[in-house]
Structure formats: structure tokens, C-alpha cells
């Protein structure tokens, strides 16, 4: 909105179509192309945030009185809308659970994945808090309430002494916001389409989601269906409604996942269902998820329930009711798993981080310990 604040509705639809088309094509071409695109977008979007945080903190240091006045009152409307704000905040942090999908291709997943989630959320939290502190310290809350591109507007405010710098700074941060959205949606489409594929292979989803493109070897129909659905939702619904409905669905999944631990602990002697802290973590998961659901409006909950009931007959009619044995066998074969793991290590960001890690070991003299790779035990992957 910073680049075209008065863009008419037909042109907004064109932009949405082009955006979804870009995501779909990169995912259909291949996981490597999609993964590299996501990695590049991830790295690219951090630069504008660092730039914004840096100049914003400098502005607050040089203008402490302005920053203090912008934080007063700290909560101008009180905390009556805390639950609504929490839904929007939670949506910004959601997505960490996707990191568990390739668990069977990760060394020591019981240790690696929790560490990765904690580290990832910590880094994201630092960025989010720093960005928001700067945002509210630079620009009054009354102006932020009407801003359509708050980060770009705040950057222009910081650099307002020079109109050229203000325009360039706004463009940089505005473009960074677009890149950030692209990266988030790119990774979301990667995980969701592959999850649909895995569910179809297990016989729990319409078999059309398991169809693989003969050339690119990707679940192209799953990606296409997801892209069309997302496009229709983006055109018909508004952002707040879409976010709240999405959080409603996630909260239901989190409730089911957390509650399942109670049953699994009784039925299984495997250690992965016996978490540290006993039943505290799943109990908190159930309570927090139910609280999120309670903060959705009646209209949002109704929309979510209707969509759930629409999905039930589709599942009953089109799901294959049995595993696709050949696809599952190929999916979980040792050769297939090793090939996917090898491709992941050669991806842009993974390759960079691996070389950095090797360089660190050479400098410190530490040796790498090799441990056996765990065998696959479930169907949650895509070739």
C-alpha cells in the first residue's frame, strides 16, 4: 500500500493473482527451486528490518522526548482487546510446527528439532520486539492506527529531514515487507502441499493430492488446489477474518495434538510420548489453544465450523480409505530418504550454514561426531 495507496479493487485482484501464481509456479517447478527461493527471500527480508531497527533506535536516542511521548499512554485503549491482539500476534509466530514434518530425515530429531524451534522462535521474537519498539517509539499510535504501511511510514518519519532519503528509506523497507510476506507464504505453501501429499499417500486425503508431475516430480495438483483456494480466500475475505479463521483451525489442531499425548502415554511405552515435565506441556497446550478459540468472534468461529463441515463430506467421498502402498514404499525407502537429505544439504542457505559450521570447527579445532541416521517410521515426506 506504500507504493500504491489508492490502488483500485480490480488492480488489487490482478496483484493477488500474480503473487499466488508466482508461489505456485516456484513450488511446481520443484522443491529445490521453492526452497532456494524461500532461502533467498528469508535472507533478503532481514536486511530492511535491520536497516529500519538501526535508524529507528538511533532516532529514539537522538530524540528521547519524542520517543517517550509516543509511548504515553502505553495502552491508550486498555487491555479489553488483548485476546483479539493475541490472535494476530499468534498468527505471526505460527508455522514453527512445520519444522517437524521432515523429522525422519534429521539426525537426532528429538534433540535437533526442539533446539531449532527454540532458536528460531527466539530470533524471531528479538526481531519482532525490536521492530515494534522502534515502530511505536518513532510514530504516534494515533497515526499508526490509520497507516496502511506502518514500517515504511515510520522510516519516512525517521528520515524526514531529507525528502530524498525519506523516499528511498520508505521504498527499501516497503519492499522488505513485500519480500517478508512472499517468504512466509512460500514456506507455507511448501509445507502445506507436502503435508497434503503425505496424507493422501496414507489414505487420509483425496488421492488427487498425491498425483505427482511427470517432469518436476512435485504434487502439482495439491499445489494448484491450494493456490486457487488461497486466491479465492484473498479476494473474498479481509485480512483480519482470514487470520482469525486460520488461527481457529490451528488452535483446533493444537488442541487435538496436545490432548492426544494423554492417550498416547498410556498406550505406548516409546519415550517420544513421555515429555519432560510430564503432562504440564500438553495441558498448557490444551488450555492455551482453547483460550485462542474463545477469543475468536462468533462470526469467525461460525465460518470455521462451516468450512470444517464442508470438508467432512469431501473427505468421506474422495479419500482412498487405504494407503497407496507403492507410493508410500517409494517415499520411505532408504535410498529416497538419503537422496532428499542430500538435496537439502546442497540448498542455498543450508549449504552456507554448513560451510560456516565447518569453518568454525577448523578454527576451534573441534571434531564432528557422526551418528547414525534414524530410519523412517511414518509418511510425512515428499520425494
Residue pairs with C-beta under 8 A, 6 or more apart in sequence:
1 7
1 148
1 149
2 148
2 149
2 152
2 153
2 170
2 171
2 174
2 177
3 171
3 174
4 11
5 148
5 149
7 15
13 235
16 231
16 234
16 235
17 231
19 182
19 185
20 227
20 230
20 231
20 234
21 227
22 182
23 182
23 185
23 186
23 189
23 227
24 189
24 223
24 224
24 226
24 227
26 33
26 34
26 37
26 186
27 33
27 34
27 186
27 189
27 190
27 193
27 218
27 223
28 213
28 216
28 218
28 220
28 223
28 224
29 216
29 218
30 216
30 217
30 218
31 190
31 194
31 218
31 343
31 382
32 343
32 347
34 186
34 189
34 190
35 190
35 344
35 347
35 348
36 347
36 348
37 186
38 183
38 186
38 187
38 190
39 347
39 348
39 349
39 350
40 348
41 179
41 180
41 182
41 183
41 186
42 183
42 349
43 349
44 176
44 179
44 183
45 176
45 179
45 180
45 183
46 127
47 176
48 172
48 173
48 175
48 176
48 177
48 179
49 127
49 131
49 176
49 180
51 169
51 172
51 173
51 176
52 131
52 134
52 151
52 154
52 155
52 173
52 176
53 127
53 130
53 131
53 134
55 155
55 158
55 159
55 169
56 134
56 135
56 137
56 138
56 154
56 155
56 158
57 130
57 134
59 67
59 137
59 138
59 158
60 66
60 67
60 134
60 137
60 138
67 137
67 138
69 140
70 136
70 137
70 138
70 139
70 140
70 141
71 136
71 137
76 141
83 291
83 294
83 295
84 295
86 292
86 295
87 243
87 244
87 247
87 292
87 295
87 296
88 240
88 243
90 247
90 292
91 243
91 246
91 247
92 128
93 121
93 124
93 125
93 128
94 246
94 247
94 250
95 184
95 187
95 188
95 191
96 117
96 120
96 121
98 187
98 188
98 191
99 113
99 116
99 117
99 120
100 109
100 113
101 191
101 194
101 195
101 198
101 380
101 381
102 340
102 344
102 380
102 381
103 109
103 113
103 380
104 332
104 337
104 374
104 375
104 376
104 377
104 378
104 380
104 381
105 337
105 340
105 341
105 344
105 373
105 376
105 381
106 112
106 113
106 374
107 371
107 373
107 374
108 371
108 374
109 374
110 272
131 151
134 154
135 144
135 150
135 151
135 154
136 144
138 154
138 157
138 158
139 147
139 150
139 153
139 154
139 157
143 153
144 150
144 154
147 153
149 170
149 174
149 177
151 173
151 174
151 176
151 177
152 170
152 171
152 173
152 174
152 177
153 170
154 173
155 166
155 169
155 170
155 172
155 173
156 166
156 167
156 169
156 170
157 166
158 169
159 165
159 166
159 168
159 169
159 170
160 166
189 223
189 226
189 227
192 226
193 218
193 219
193 222
193 223
193 226
194 219
194 381
194 382
195 380
196 205
196 209
196 219
196 222
196 226
197 209
197 210
197 219
197 222
197 382
198 331
198 379
198 380
198 381
198 382
199 205
199 209
200 206
200 207
200 208
200 209
200 210
200 222
200 319
200 320
200 324
201 210
201 323
201 324
201 327
201 328
201 331
201 379
202 323
202 328
202 379
203 319
203 320
203 321
203 322
203 323
203 324
204 319
205 315
205 319
206 314
206 315
206 318
206 319
206 320
207 318
207 319
207 320
207 324
208 221
208 222
208 225
208 318
209 219
209 221
209 222
209 225
210 219
210 222
210 324
210 327
211 219
211 220
211 221
211 222
212 218
212 219
212 220
212 383
213 219
213 220
217 383
218 382
219 382
233 242
234 242
237 245
241 299
241 300
241 303
244 296
244 297
244 300
245 296
245 300
245 303
245 304
245 307
247 292
247 296
248 292
248 293
248 296
248 300
248 301
248 304
249 304
249 307
249 308
251 289
251 290
251 292
251 293
252 289
252 293
252 304
252 308
254 285
254 288
254 289
255 285
255 286
255 289
255 290
255 293
257 285
258 281
258 282
258 283
258 285
258 286
258 289
259 282
259 286
261 273
261 275
261 279
261 282
262 279
262 282
264 273
265 273
265 274
265 279
275 281
275 282
293 301
296 304
323 379
328 379
330 336
330 383
331 379
331 381
331 382
331 383
332 376
332 379
332 381
334 375
334 376
336 383
337 373
337 376
337 381
338 373
339 383
340 381
340 383
341 373
344 350
345 351
345 354
360 366
361 367
361 368
